[in-house]
Amino acid sequence: MALDDPHAQPSEPPGDDGSPDRPAIDDAAPLAGDEVLTCGRLLSQVWEQAQDATPTADPHTMSCPQCREAVEGLARLNAATRALRAKDPPGLQALTDRVMSIVRAEVRLGRLLPLADTMLDLLIAESAAAKVLRRAADTVPGARAVSCRLAPAGGTAVQVTMTLAAALDRPLPDRVDQVRGTIVNAAGQALGLDVTAVDIIVVDVLEPPVRVGPAGSGRTTGGGA
């Protein structure tokens, strides 16, 4: 999910309380705990910025897809919170618990992605798919997945963006291509995802993997960094 403006709120008619100018997200219960988004920002910090009546430009929030998705998810909670308050008086612990369960599910599961089998109309949570693809990337010697994001690319197509730490004992493009092939294979065979693009960004350097030489020759490394 995405917003053109991370501070934008869903438009709603003025409520019966006579406070039409109050940000819509104010109706949601305050966080009982805190969550750390994939980008490293605290969910409470993103929420506070979204409620700010006179927000200042934050380049990170404006460009970060994780922050933008969190803001949109919190904005959508407004409608759910209003419905809960219609059933339970404000301030009840049950109301807080129910709202917080929605918040945590939204942050931890991420978006729902379609599987390639359109006949069954099945979906998988982004967080679950990303975990499988990170493990697949880690099976490539000299590579370790740092983060993984998935996004719809039209129809049942999915685009993967992965940050990677890699050793330099062999040409980096070769290792990246091997990781990309492993990701595509795991997505199709293990998950049934139609991955049409895999963007890989190398963000760190690993020590080269240790290789065992012929019997009696001892252990050798591939050289490199």
PyMOL CGO cylinders between C-alpha atoms (Angstrom):
from pymol import cmd
from pymol.cgo import CYLINDER

trace = [
    CYLINDER, 0.00, 0.00, 0.00, 1.18, 3.52, -0.68, 0.3, 1, 1, 1, 1, 1, 1,
    CYLINDER, 1.18, 3.52, -0.68, 0.26, 7.15, -0.21, 0.3, 1, 1, 1, 1, 1, 1,
    CYLINDER, 0.26, 7.15, -0.21, 1.22, 10.15, -2.27, 0.3, 1, 1, 1, 1, 1, 1,
    CYLINDER, 1.22, 10.15, -2.27, 1.42, 12.12, 0.96, 0.3, 1, 1, 1, 1, 1, 1,
    CYLINDER, 1.42, 12.12, 0.96, 2.36, 10.29, 4.21, 0.3, 1, 1, 1, 1, 1, 1,
    CYLINDER, 2.36, 10.29, 4.21, 0.47, 12.95, 6.21, 0.3, 1, 1, 1, 1, 1, 1,
    CYLINDER, 0.47, 12.95, 6.21, -2.71, 12.64, 4.20, 0.3, 1, 1, 1, 1, 1, 1,
    CYLINDER, -2.71, 12.64, 4.20, -5.79, 11.43, 6.10, 0.3, 1, 1, 1, 1, 1, 1,
    CYLINDER, -5.79, 11.43, 6.10, -8.96, 9.85, 4.69, 0.3, 1, 1, 1, 1, 1, 1,
    CYLINDER, -8.96, 9.85, 4.69, -11.62, 12.47, 4.26, 0.3, 1, 1, 1, 1, 1, 1,
    CYLINDER, -11.62, 12.47, 4.26, -14.72, 12.01, 6.44, 0.3, 1, 1, 1, 1, 1, 1,
    CYLINDER, -14.72, 12.01, 6.44, -17.67, 14.19, 7.30, 0.3, 1, 1, 1, 1, 1, 1,
    CYLINDER, -17.67, 14.19, 7.30, -17.54, 16.04, 10.64, 0.3, 1, 1, 1, 1, 1, 1,
    CYLINDER, -17.54, 16.04, 10.64, -18.53, 13.85, 13.58, 0.3, 1, 1, 1, 1, 1, 1,
    CYLINDER, -18.53, 13.85, 13.58, -21.14, 14.58, 16.20, 0.3, 1, 1, 1, 1, 1, 1,
    CYLINDER, -21.14, 14.58, 16.20, -18.46, 15.87, 18.56, 0.3, 1, 1, 1, 1, 1, 1,
    CYLINDER, -18.46, 15.87, 18.56, -18.13, 19.08, 16.56, 0.3, 1, 1, 1, 1, 1, 1,
    CYLINDER, -18.13, 19.08, 16.56, -14.41, 18.64, 15.84, 0.3, 1, 1, 1, 1, 1, 1,
    CYLINDER, -14.41, 18.64, 15.84, -14.21, 18.28, 12.04, 0.3, 1, 1, 1, 1, 1, 1,
    CYLINDER, -14.21, 18.28, 12.04, -10.63, 19.53, 11.83, 0.3, 1, 1, 1, 1, 1, 1,
    CYLINDER, -10.63, 19.53, 11.83, -9.16, 16.88, 14.10, 0.3, 1, 1, 1, 1, 1, 1,
    CYLINDER, -9.16, 16.88, 14.10, -6.96, 14.34, 12.17, 0.3, 1, 1, 1, 1, 1, 1,
    CYLINDER, -6.96, 14.34, 12.17, -8.83, 11.13, 11.47, 0.3, 1, 1, 1, 1, 1, 1,
    CYLINDER, -8.83, 11.13, 11.47, -6.11, 8.99, 13.06, 0.3, 1, 1, 1, 1, 1, 1,
    CYLINDER, -6.11, 8.99, 13.06, -6.77, 10.68, 16.43, 0.3, 1, 1, 1, 1, 1, 1,
    CYLINDER, -6.77, 10.68, 16.43, -9.78, 8.35, 16.80, 0.3, 1, 1, 1, 1, 1, 1,
    CYLINDER, -9.78, 8.35, 16.80, -7.47, 5.33, 16.98, 0.3, 1, 1, 1, 1, 1, 1,
    CYLINDER, -7.47, 5.33, 16.98, -6.27, 4.15, 20.40, 0.3, 1, 1, 1, 1, 1, 1,
    CYLINDER, -6.27, 4.15, 20.40, -2.68, 5.09, 21.38, 0.3, 1, 1, 1, 1, 1, 1,
    CYLINDER, -2.68, 5.09, 21.38, -0.03, 2.39, 21.11, 0.3, 1, 1, 1, 1, 1, 1,
    CYLINDER, -0.03, 2.39, 21.11, 0.31, 0.21, 24.18, 0.3, 1, 1, 1, 1, 1, 1,
    CYLINDER, 0.31, 0.21, 24.18, 3.73, -0.95, 22.98, 0.3, 1, 1, 1, 1, 1, 1,
    CYLINDER, 3.73, -0.95, 22.98, 5.89, -0.13, 20.03, 0.3, 1, 1, 1, 1, 1, 1,
    CYLINDER, 5.89, -0.13, 20.03, 6.87, -1.79, 16.77, 0.3, 1, 1, 1, 1, 1, 1,
    CYLINDER, 6.87, -1.79, 16.77, 9.99, -1.30, 14.66, 0.3, 1, 1, 1, 1, 1, 1,
    CYLINDER, 9.99, -1.30, 14.66, 9.31, -1.08, 10.94, 0.3, 1, 1, 1, 1, 1, 1,
    CYLINDER, 9.31, -1.08, 10.94, 11.59, -2.83, 8.44, 0.3, 1, 1, 1, 1, 1, 1,
    CYLINDER, 11.59, -2.83, 8.44, 13.24, 0.52, 7.67, 0.3, 1, 1, 1, 1, 1, 1,
    CYLINDER, 13.24, 0.52, 7.67, 14.17, 0.98, 11.36, 0.3, 1, 1, 1, 1, 1, 1,
    CYLINDER, 14.17, 0.98, 11.36, 11.64, 3.70, 12.23, 0.3, 1, 1, 1, 1, 1, 1,
    CYLINDER, 11.64, 3.70, 12.23, 9.39, 3.24, 15.26, 0.3, 1, 1, 1, 1, 1, 1,
    CYLINDER, 9.39, 3.24, 15.26, 5.71, 2.81, 14.45, 0.3, 1, 1, 1, 1, 1, 1,
    CYLINDER, 5.71, 2.81, 14.45, 4.88, 5.32, 17.20, 0.3, 1, 1, 1, 1, 1, 1,
    CYLINDER, 4.88, 5.32, 17.20, 7.13, 7.90, 15.54, 0.3, 1, 1, 1, 1, 1, 1,
    CYLINDER, 7.13, 7.90, 15.54, 5.43, 7.43, 12.17, 0.3, 1, 1, 1, 1, 1, 1,
    CYLINDER, 5.43, 7.43, 12.17, 2.01, 7.64, 13.86, 0.3, 1, 1, 1, 1, 1, 1,
    CYLINDER, 2.01, 7.64, 13.86, 2.96, 10.85, 15.67, 0.3, 1, 1, 1, 1, 1, 1,
    CYLINDER, 2.96, 10.85, 15.67, 4.09, 12.46, 12.41, 0.3, 1, 1, 1, 1, 1, 1,
    CYLINDER, 4.09, 12.46, 12.41, 0.83, 11.48, 10.74, 0.3, 1, 1, 1, 1, 1, 1,
    CYLINDER, 0.83, 11.48, 10.74, -1.17, 13.17, 13.53, 0.3, 1, 1, 1, 1, 1, 1,
    CYLINDER, -1.17, 13.17, 13.53, 0.86, 16.38, 13.45, 0.3, 1, 1, 1, 1, 1, 1,
    CYLINDER, 0.86, 16.38, 13.45, -1.47, 19.22, 12.42, 0.3, 1, 1, 1, 1, 1, 1,
    CYLINDER, -1.47, 19.22, 12.42, 1.48, 21.21, 11.02, 0.3, 1, 1, 1, 1, 1, 1,
    CYLINDER, 1.48, 21.21, 11.02, 3.84, 18.49, 9.76, 0.3, 1, 1, 1, 1, 1, 1,
    CYLINDER, 3.84, 18.49, 9.76, 7.37, 19.27, 8.67, 0.3, 1, 1, 1, 1, 1, 1,
    CYLINDER, 7.37, 19.27, 8.67, 8.81, 17.68, 5.55, 0.3, 1, 1, 1, 1, 1, 1,
    CYLINDER, 8.81, 17.68, 5.55, 10.59, 14.43, 6.39, 0.3, 1, 1, 1, 1, 1, 1,
    CYLINDER, 10.59, 14.43, 6.39, 12.53, 13.11, 3.35, 0.3, 1, 1, 1, 1, 1, 1,
    CYLINDER, 12.53, 13.11, 3.35, 12.67, 9.61, 4.85, 0.3, 1, 1, 1, 1, 1, 1,
    CYLINDER, 12.67, 9.61, 4.85, 8.93, 9.35, 5.49, 0.3, 1, 1, 1, 1, 1, 1,
    CYLINDER, 8.93, 9.35, 5.49, 8.12, 10.83, 2.08, 0.3, 1, 1, 1, 1, 1, 1,
    CYLINDER, 8.12, 10.83, 2.08, 10.23, 8.26, 0.21, 0.3, 1, 1, 1, 1, 1, 1,
    CYLINDER, 10.23, 8.26, 0.21, 10.14, 5.18, 2.48, 0.3, 1, 1, 1, 1, 1, 1,
    CYLINDER, 10.14, 5.18, 2.48, 7.56, 2.56, 1.36, 0.3, 1, 1, 1, 1, 1, 1,
    CYLINDER, 7.56, 2.56, 1.36, 7.49, 0.96, 4.81, 0.3, 1, 1, 1, 1, 1, 1,
    CYLINDER, 7.49, 0.96, 4.81, 6.58, 4.25, 6.53, 0.3, 1, 1, 1, 1, 1, 1,
    CYLINDER, 6.58, 4.25, 6.53, 4.02, 5.11, 3.86, 0.3, 1, 1, 1, 1, 1, 1,
    CYLINDER, 4.02, 5.11, 3.86, 2.37, 1.70, 4.20, 0.3, 1, 1, 1, 1, 1, 1,
    CYLINDER, 2.37, 1.70, 4.20, 2.26, 2.04, 8.00, 0.3, 1, 1, 1, 1, 1, 1,
    CYLINDER, 2.26, 2.04, 8.00, 0.64, 5.48, 7.75, 0.3, 1, 1, 1, 1, 1, 1,
    CYLINDER, 0.64, 5.48, 7.75, -2.00, 4.19, 5.36, 0.3, 1, 1, 1, 1, 1, 1,
    CYLINDER, -2.00, 4.19, 5.36, -2.70, 1.21, 7.59, 0.3, 1, 1, 1, 1, 1, 1,
    CYLINDER, -2.70, 1.21, 7.59, -3.13, 3.46, 10.63, 0.3, 1, 1, 1, 1, 1, 1,
    CYLINDER, -3.13, 3.46, 10.63, -5.45, 5.74, 8.68, 0.3, 1, 1, 1, 1, 1, 1,
    CYLINDER, -5.45, 5.74, 8.68, -7.63, 2.77, 7.74, 0.3, 1, 1, 1, 1, 1, 1,
    CYLINDER, -7.63, 2.77, 7.74, -7.90, 1.89, 11.42, 0.3, 1, 1, 1, 1, 1, 1,
    CYLINDER, -7.90, 1.89, 11.42, -10.03, 4.99, 11.94, 0.3, 1, 1, 1, 1, 1, 1,
    CYLINDER, -10.03, 4.99, 11.94, -13.12, 3.36, 10.47, 0.3, 1, 1, 1, 1, 1, 1,
    CYLINDER, -13.12, 3.36, 10.47, -12.57, 0.16, 12.45, 0.3, 1, 1, 1, 1, 1, 1,
    CYLINDER, -12.57, 0.16, 12.45, -12.06, 2.10, 15.68, 0.3, 1, 1, 1, 1, 1, 1,
    CYLINDER, -12.06, 2.10, 15.68, -15.29, 4.07, 15.18, 0.3, 1, 1, 1, 1, 1, 1,
    CYLINDER, -15.29, 4.07, 15.18, -17.17, 0.79, 14.75, 0.3, 1, 1, 1, 1, 1, 1,
    CYLINDER, -17.17, 0.79, 14.75, -15.64, -0.63, 17.93, 0.3, 1, 1, 1, 1, 1, 1,
    CYLINDER, -15.64, -0.63, 17.93, -16.48, 2.48, 19.93, 0.3, 1, 1, 1, 1, 1, 1,
    CYLINDER, -16.48, 2.48, 19.93, -20.09, 2.17, 18.84, 0.3, 1, 1, 1, 1, 1, 1,
    CYLINDER, -20.09, 2.17, 18.84, -20.18, -1.18, 20.67, 0.3, 1, 1, 1, 1, 1, 1,
    CYLINDER, -20.18, -1.18, 20.67, -17.89, -0.50, 23.66, 0.3, 1, 1, 1, 1, 1, 1,
    CYLINDER, -17.89, -0.50, 23.66, -17.55, 2.69, 25.74, 0.3, 1, 1, 1, 1, 1, 1,
    CYLINDER, -17.55, 2.69, 25.74, -14.18, 4.44, 25.11, 0.3, 1, 1, 1, 1, 1, 1,
    CYLINDER, -14.18, 4.44, 25.11, -11.44, 3.58, 27.57, 0.3, 1, 1, 1, 1, 1, 1,
    CYLINDER, -11.44, 3.58, 27.57, -12.25, -0.10, 28.03, 0.3, 1, 1, 1, 1, 1, 1,
    CYLINDER, -12.25, -0.10, 28.03, -9.19, -2.35, 27.93, 0.3, 1, 1, 1, 1, 1, 1,
    CYLINDER, -9.19, -2.35, 27.93, -11.02, -4.66, 25.55, 0.3, 1, 1, 1, 1, 1, 1,
    CYLINDER, -11.02, -4.66, 25.55, -11.22, -1.87, 22.98, 0.3, 1, 1, 1, 1, 1, 1,
    CYLINDER, -11.22, -1.87, 22.98, -7.49, -1.17, 23.24, 0.3, 1, 1, 1, 1, 1, 1,
    CYLINDER, -7.49, -1.17, 23.24, -6.64, -4.85, 22.89, 0.3, 1, 1, 1, 1, 1, 1,
    CYLINDER, -6.64, -4.85, 22.89, -8.82, -5.29, 19.82, 0.3, 1, 1, 1, 1, 1, 1,
    CYLINDER, -8.82, -5.29, 19.82, -7.45, -2.21, 18.07, 0.3, 1, 1, 1, 1, 1, 1,
    CYLINDER, -7.45, -2.21, 18.07, -3.85, -3.13, 18.90, 0.3, 1, 1, 1, 1, 1, 1,
    CYLINDER, -3.85, -3.13, 18.90, -4.32, -6.62, 17.47, 0.3, 1, 1, 1, 1, 1, 1,
    CYLINDER, -4.32, -6.62, 17.47, -5.30, -4.99, 14.16, 0.3, 1, 1, 1, 1, 1, 1,
    CYLINDER, -5.30, -4.99, 14.16, -2.27, -2.67, 14.27, 0.3, 1, 1, 1, 1, 1, 1,
    CYLINDER, -2.27, -2.67, 14.27, 0.20, -5.46, 14.97, 0.3, 1, 1, 1, 1, 1, 1,
    CYLINDER, 0.20, -5.46, 14.97, -1.27, -7.71, 12.31, 0.3, 1, 1, 1, 1, 1, 1,
    CYLINDER, -1.27, -7.71, 12.31, -1.04, -4.88, 9.76, 0.3, 1, 1, 1, 1, 1, 1,
    CYLINDER, -1.04, -4.88, 9.76, 2.62, -4.19, 10.55, 0.3, 1, 1, 1, 1, 1, 1,
    CYLINDER, 2.62, -4.19, 10.55, 3.88, -7.76, 10.92, 0.3, 1, 1, 1, 1, 1, 1,
    CYLINDER, 3.88, -7.76, 10.92, 2.08, -9.49, 8.08, 0.3, 1, 1, 1, 1, 1, 1,
    CYLINDER, 2.08, -9.49, 8.08, 2.49, -6.78, 5.45, 0.3, 1, 1, 1, 1, 1, 1,
    CYLINDER, 2.49, -6.78, 5.45, 0.41, -6.76, 2.30, 0.3, 1, 1, 1, 1, 1, 1,
    CYLINDER, 0.41, -6.76, 2.30, -1.30, -9.85, 0.91, 0.3, 1, 1, 1, 1, 1, 1,
    CYLINDER, -1.30, -9.85, 0.91, 0.05, -11.09, -2.41, 0.3, 1, 1, 1, 1, 1, 1,
    CYLINDER, 0.05, -11.09, -2.41, -1.78, -13.24, -4.98, 0.3, 1, 1, 1, 1, 1, 1,
    CYLINDER, -1.78, -13.24, -4.98, -0.48, -16.66, -5.90, 0.3, 1, 1, 1, 1, 1, 1,
    CYLINDER, -0.48, -16.66, -5.90, -0.16, -17.58, -9.56, 0.3, 1, 1, 1, 1, 1, 1,
    CYLINDER, -0.16, -17.58, -9.56, -3.08, -20.05, -9.47, 0.3, 1, 1, 1, 1, 1, 1,
    CYLINDER, -3.08, -20.05, -9.47, -5.98, -17.71, -10.28, 0.3, 1, 1, 1, 1, 1, 1,
    CYLINDER, -5.98, -17.71, -10.28, -8.48, -20.59, -10.14, 0.3, 1, 1, 1, 1, 1, 1,
    CYLINDER, -8.48, -20.59, -10.14, -8.08, -20.87, -6.37, 0.3, 1, 1, 1, 1, 1, 1,
    CYLINDER, -8.08, -20.87, -6.37, -7.69, -17.13, -5.65, 0.3, 1, 1, 1, 1, 1, 1,
    CYLINDER, -7.69, -17.13, -5.65, -5.12, -17.78, -2.90, 0.3, 1, 1, 1, 1, 1, 1,
    CYLINDER, -5.12, -17.78, -2.90, -3.13, -15.09, -1.08, 0.3, 1, 1, 1, 1, 1, 1,
    CYLINDER, -3.13, -15.09, -1.08, 0.07, -15.14, 0.98, 0.3, 1, 1, 1, 1, 1, 1,
    CYLINDER, 0.07, -15.14, 0.98, 1.32, -12.56, 3.49, 0.3, 1, 1, 1, 1, 1, 1,
    CYLINDER, 1.32, -12.56, 3.49, 4.36, -10.62, 2.33, 0.3, 1, 1, 1, 1, 1, 1,
    CYLINDER, 4.36, -10.62, 2.33, 6.23, -11.37, 5.57, 0.3, 1, 1, 1, 1, 1, 1,
    CYLINDER, 6.23, -11.37, 5.57, 5.80, -15.13, 5.11, 0.3, 1, 1, 1, 1, 1, 1,
    CYLINDER, 5.80, -15.13, 5.11, 6.91, -15.04, 1.47, 0.3, 1, 1, 1, 1, 1, 1,
    CYLINDER, 6.91, -15.04, 1.47, 9.89, -12.80, 2.27, 0.3, 1, 1, 1, 1, 1, 1,
    CYLINDER, 9.89, -12.80, 2.27, 11.09, -15.26, 4.93, 0.3, 1, 1, 1, 1, 1, 1,
    CYLINDER, 11.09, -15.26, 4.93, 11.12, -18.12, 2.41, 0.3, 1, 1, 1, 1, 1, 1,
    CYLINDER, 11.12, -18.12, 2.41, 12.99, -16.05, -0.19, 0.3, 1, 1, 1, 1, 1, 1,
    CYLINDER, 12.99, -16.05, -0.19, 15.59, -14.85, 2.33, 0.3, 1, 1, 1, 1, 1, 1,
    CYLINDER, 15.59, -14.85, 2.33, 16.31, -18.44, 3.31, 0.3, 1, 1, 1, 1, 1, 1,
    CYLINDER, 16.31, -18.44, 3.31, 16.63, -19.39, -0.35, 0.3, 1, 1, 1, 1, 1, 1,
    CYLINDER, 16.63, -19.39, -0.35, 19.16, -16.60, -0.94, 0.3, 1, 1, 1, 1, 1, 1,
    CYLINDER, 19.16, -16.60, -0.94, 21.15, -17.75, 2.10, 0.3, 1, 1, 1, 1, 1, 1,
    CYLINDER, 21.15, -17.75, 2.10, 21.68, -21.16, 0.48, 0.3, 1, 1, 1, 1, 1, 1,
    CYLINDER, 21.68, -21.16, 0.48, 23.98, -19.55, -2.11, 0.3, 1, 1, 1, 1, 1, 1,
    CYLINDER, 23.98, -19.55, -2.11, 27.59, -19.78, -0.80, 0.3, 1, 1, 1, 1, 1, 1,
    CYLINDER, 27.59, -19.78, -0.80, 29.01, -16.35, -0.10, 0.3, 1, 1, 1, 1, 1, 1,
    CYLINDER, 29.01, -16.35, -0.10, 25.62, -14.63, 0.07, 0.3, 1, 1, 1, 1, 1, 1,
    CYLINDER, 25.62, -14.63, 0.07, 23.35, -13.60, 2.92, 0.3, 1, 1, 1, 1, 1, 1,
    CYLINDER, 23.35, -13.60, 2.92, 20.00, -11.83, 2.58, 0.3, 1, 1, 1, 1, 1, 1,
    CYLINDER, 20.00, -11.83, 2.58, 19.67, -8.64, 4.62, 0.3, 1, 1, 1, 1, 1, 1,
    CYLINDER, 19.67, -8.64, 4.62, 16.10, -7.66, 3.76, 0.3, 1, 1, 1, 1, 1, 1,
    CYLINDER, 16.10, -7.66, 3.76, 13.40, -8.67, 1.31, 0.3, 1, 1, 1, 1, 1, 1,
    CYLINDER, 13.40, -8.67, 1.31, 10.34, -6.79, 0.08, 0.3, 1, 1, 1, 1, 1, 1,
    CYLINDER, 10.34, -6.79, 0.08, 7.64, -7.98, -2.30, 0.3, 1, 1, 1, 1, 1, 1,
    CYLINDER, 7.64, -7.98, -2.30, 5.15, -5.85, -4.22, 0.3, 1, 1, 1, 1, 1, 1,
    CYLINDER, 5.15, -5.85, -4.22, 2.33, -6.56, -6.69, 0.3, 1, 1, 1, 1, 1, 1,
    CYLINDER, 2.33, -6.56, -6.69, 3.34, -5.92, -10.30, 0.3, 1, 1, 1, 1, 1, 1,
    CYLINDER, 3.34, -5.92, -10.30, -0.05, -6.25, -12.00, 0.3, 1, 1, 1, 1, 1, 1,
    CYLINDER, -0.05, -6.25, -12.00, -2.36, -9.27, -12.09, 0.3, 1, 1, 1, 1, 1, 1,
    CYLINDER, -2.36, -9.27, -12.09, -0.70, -12.11, -10.23, 0.3, 1, 1, 1, 1, 1, 1,
    CYLINDER, -0.70, -12.11, -10.23, 2.82, -10.84, -11.00, 0.3, 1, 1, 1, 1, 1, 1,
    CYLINDER, 2.82, -10.84, -11.00, 5.10, -9.98, -8.07, 0.3, 1, 1, 1, 1, 1, 1,
    CYLINDER, 5.10, -9.98, -8.07, 8.31, -7.94, -7.92, 0.3, 1, 1, 1, 1, 1, 1,
    CYLINDER, 8.31, -7.94, -7.92, 11.01, -8.76, -5.36, 0.3, 1, 1, 1, 1, 1, 1,
    CYLINDER, 11.01, -8.76, -5.36, 13.53, -6.28, -3.96, 0.3, 1, 1, 1, 1, 1, 1,
    CYLINDER, 13.53, -6.28, -3.96, 16.32, -7.78, -1.84, 0.3, 1, 1, 1, 1, 1, 1,
    CYLINDER, 16.32, -7.78, -1.84, 19.33, -6.27, -0.12, 0.3, 1, 1, 1, 1, 1, 1,
    CYLINDER, 19.33, -6.27, -0.12, 22.27, -8.63, 0.08, 0.3, 1, 1, 1, 1, 1, 1,
    CYLINDER, 22.27, -8.63, 0.08, 25.64, -9.10, 1.74, 0.3, 1, 1, 1, 1, 1, 1,
    CYLINDER, 25.64, -9.10, 1.74, 28.07, -10.92, -0.57, 0.3, 1, 1, 1, 1, 1, 1,
    CYLINDER, 28.07, -10.92, -0.57, 31.65, -12.20, -0.58, 0.3, 1, 1, 1, 1, 1, 1,
    CYLINDER, 31.65, -12.20, -0.58, 34.05, -10.98, -3.27, 0.3, 1, 1, 1, 1, 1, 1,
    CYLINDER, 34.05, -10.98, -3.27, 35.94, -14.23, -3.91, 0.3, 1, 1, 1, 1, 1, 1,
    CYLINDER, 35.94, -14.23, -3.91, 34.22, -14.49, -7.30, 0.3, 1, 1, 1, 1, 1, 1,
    CYLINDER, 34.22, -14.49, -7.30, 32.76, -11.91, -9.71, 0.3, 1, 1, 1, 1, 1, 1,
    CYLINDER, 32.76, -11.91, -9.71, 29.91, -10.14, -7.95, 0.3, 1, 1, 1, 1, 1, 1,
    CYLINDER, 29.91, -10.14, -7.95, 27.54, -10.17, -10.97, 0.3, 1, 1, 1, 1, 1, 1,
    CYLINDER, 27.54, -10.17, -10.97, 27.85, -13.96, -11.15, 0.3, 1, 1, 1, 1, 1, 1,
    CYLINDER, 27.85, -13.96, -11.15, 26.92, -14.38, -7.50, 0.3, 1, 1, 1, 1, 1, 1,
    CYLINDER, 26.92, -14.38, -7.50, 24.03, -11.92, -7.79, 0.3, 1, 1, 1, 1, 1, 1,
    CYLINDER, 24.03, -11.92, -7.79, 22.70, -13.80, -10.83, 0.3, 1, 1, 1, 1, 1, 1,
    CYLINDER, 22.70, -13.80, -10.83, 22.91, -17.06, -8.87, 0.3, 1, 1, 1, 1, 1, 1,
    CYLINDER, 22.91, -17.06, -8.87, 20.95, -15.53, -5.99, 0.3, 1, 1, 1, 1, 1, 1,
    CYLINDER, 20.95, -15.53, -5.99, 18.38, -14.13, -8.42, 0.3, 1, 1, 1, 1, 1, 1,
    CYLINDER, 18.38, -14.13, -8.42, 17.87, -17.55, -10.00, 0.3, 1, 1, 1, 1, 1, 1,
    CYLINDER, 17.87, -17.55, -10.00, 17.52, -19.18, -6.59, 0.3, 1, 1, 1, 1, 1, 1,
    CYLINDER, 17.52, -19.18, -6.59, 14.89, -16.63, -5.56, 0.3, 1, 1, 1, 1, 1, 1,
    CYLINDER, 14.89, -16.63, -5.56, 12.85, -17.10, -8.74, 0.3, 1, 1, 1, 1, 1, 1,
    CYLINDER, 12.85, -17.10, -8.74, 13.00, -20.88, -8.35, 0.3, 1, 1, 1, 1, 1, 1,
    CYLINDER, 13.00, -20.88, -8.35, 11.97, -20.79, -4.68, 0.3, 1, 1, 1, 1, 1, 1,
    CYLINDER, 11.97, -20.79, -4.68, 9.15, -18.35, -5.39, 0.3, 1, 1, 1, 1, 1, 1,
    CYLINDER, 9.15, -18.35, -5.39, 7.72, -20.56, -8.11, 0.3, 1, 1, 1, 1, 1, 1,
    CYLINDER, 7.72, -20.56, -8.11, 8.38, -24.03, -6.69, 0.3, 1, 1, 1, 1, 1, 1,
    CYLINDER, 8.38, -24.03, -6.69, 7.89, -23.47, -2.95, 0.3, 1, 1, 1, 1, 1, 1,
    CYLINDER, 7.89, -23.47, -2.95, 5.31, -20.66, -2.93, 0.3, 1, 1, 1, 1, 1, 1,
    CYLINDER, 5.31, -20.66, -2.93, 3.60, -20.58, -6.31, 0.3, 1, 1, 1, 1, 1, 1,
    CYLINDER, 3.60, -20.58, -6.31, 4.41, -16.88, -6.79, 0.3, 1, 1, 1, 1, 1, 1,
    CYLINDER, 4.41, -16.88, -6.79, 4.75, -15.44, -10.29, 0.3, 1, 1, 1, 1, 1, 1,
    CYLINDER, 4.75, -15.44, -10.29, 7.92, -13.38, -9.76, 0.3, 1, 1, 1, 1, 1, 1,
    CYLINDER, 7.92, -13.38, -9.76, 8.59, -11.27, -12.85, 0.3, 1, 1, 1, 1, 1, 1,
    CYLINDER, 8.59, -11.27, -12.85, 11.46, -9.12, -11.52, 0.3, 1, 1, 1, 1, 1, 1,
    CYLINDER, 11.46, -9.12, -11.52, 14.12, -9.48, -8.82, 0.3, 1, 1, 1, 1, 1, 1,
    CYLINDER, 14.12, -9.48, -8.82, 16.06, -6.34, -7.92, 0.3, 1, 1, 1, 1, 1, 1,
    CYLINDER, 16.06, -6.34, -7.92, 19.14, -7.08, -5.79, 0.3, 1, 1, 1, 1, 1, 1,
    CYLINDER, 19.14, -7.08, -5.79, 21.17, -4.40, -4.01, 0.3, 1, 1, 1, 1, 1, 1,
    CYLINDER, 21.17, -4.40, -4.01, 24.49, -5.43, -2.43, 0.3, 1, 1, 1, 1, 1, 1,
    CYLINDER, 24.49, -5.43, -2.43, 24.88, -3.46, 0.80, 0.3, 1, 1, 1, 1, 1, 1,
    CYLINDER, 24.88, -3.46, 0.80, 27.71, -5.27, 2.61, 0.3, 1, 1, 1, 1, 1, 1,
    CYLINDER, 27.71, -5.27, 2.61, 30.74, -7.48, 2.04, 0.3, 1, 1, 1, 1, 1, 1,
    CYLINDER, 30.74, -7.48, 2.04, 31.17, -10.93, 3.58, 0.3, 1, 1, 1, 1, 1, 1,
    CYLINDER, 31.17, -10.93, 3.58, 34.31, -12.90, 4.24, 0.3, 1, 1, 1, 1, 1, 1,
    CYLINDER, 34.31, -12.90, 4.24, 34.66, -15.47, 1.45, 0.3, 1, 1, 1, 1, 1, 1,
    CYLINDER, 34.66, -15.47, 1.45, 33.31, -18.94, 2.30, 0.3, 1, 1, 1, 1, 1, 1,
    CYLINDER, 33.31, -18.94, 2.30, 35.84, -21.49, 3.49, 0.3, 1, 1, 1, 1, 1, 1,
    CYLINDER, 35.84, -21.49, 3.49, 36.35, -24.34, 1.03, 0.3, 1, 1, 1, 1, 1, 1,
    CYLINDER, 36.35, -24.34, 1.03, 37.83, -27.73, 1.90, 0.3, 1, 1, 1, 1, 1, 1,
    CYLINDER, 37.83, -27.73, 1.90, 40.67, -28.72, -0.45, 0.3, 1, 1, 1, 1, 1, 1,
    CYLINDER, 40.67, -28.72, -0.45, 41.73, -32.24, -1.47, 0.3, 1, 1, 1, 1, 1, 1,
    CYLINDER, 41.73, -32.24, -1.47, 42.38, -34.73, 1.31, 0.3, 1, 1, 1, 1, 1, 1,
    CYLINDER, 42.38, -34.73, 1.31, 45.53, -33.83, 3.21, 0.3, 1, 1, 1, 1, 1, 1,
    CYLINDER, 45.53, -33.83, 3.21, 45.86, -30.41, 1.65, 0.3, 1, 1, 1, 1, 1, 1,
    CYLINDER, 45.86, -30.41, 1.65, 44.08, -28.57, 4.47, 0.3, 1, 1, 1, 1, 1, 1,
    CYLINDER, 44.08, -28.57, 4.47, 41.35, -25.92, 4.31, 0.3, 1, 1, 1, 1, 1, 1,
    CYLINDER, 41.35, -25.92, 4.31, 41.61, -23.10, 1.83, 0.3, 1, 1, 1, 1, 1, 1,
    CYLINDER, 41.61, -23.10, 1.83, 39.68, -19.90, 1.29, 0.3, 1, 1, 1, 1, 1, 1,
    CYLINDER, 39.68, -19.90, 1.29, 38.78, -18.30, -1.96, 0.3, 1, 1, 1, 1, 1, 1,
    CYLINDER, 38.78, -18.30, -1.96, 40.95, -15.26, -1.33, 0.3, 1, 1, 1, 1, 1, 1,
    CYLINDER, 40.95, -15.26, -1.33, 39.12, -11.95, -1.82, 0.3, 1, 1, 1, 1, 1, 1,
    CYLINDER, 39.12, -11.95, -1.82, 38.16, -9.48, 0.86, 0.3, 1, 1, 1, 1, 1, 1,
]
cmd.load_cgo(trace, "trace")
